[in-house]
């Protein structure tokens, strides 16, 4: 059995890639923006807010939850989602370091 392609890369490179995946679909960006705006939400509210089908919203919520950017708690028959502020801060640090790596360069090399 061959190696998984992700094993060829560092943990940091894989983390940056996974974080980037969260922002690779406008529905996930919209969900995150909405959760920041209201500070909590149930899935039904997101369906009304975004206009996508409930199963589609659920799939995007699952992706964001797997990445740890959001967390959910069960409240009766609904799940209340919110931003995982600790993971969000970690993600911002990782991405800032990655995106700022070009700042010390004073001249264009190409």
Secondary structure, DSSP 8 states (H G I E B T S, - for coil): ----GGGGS-HHHHHHHHHHHHTSSHHHHHHHHHHHHHS-EEHHHHHHHH-S-HHHHHHHHHHHHHTTSEEEEEETTEEEEEE-HHHHHHHHHHHHHHHTTTTT--S---
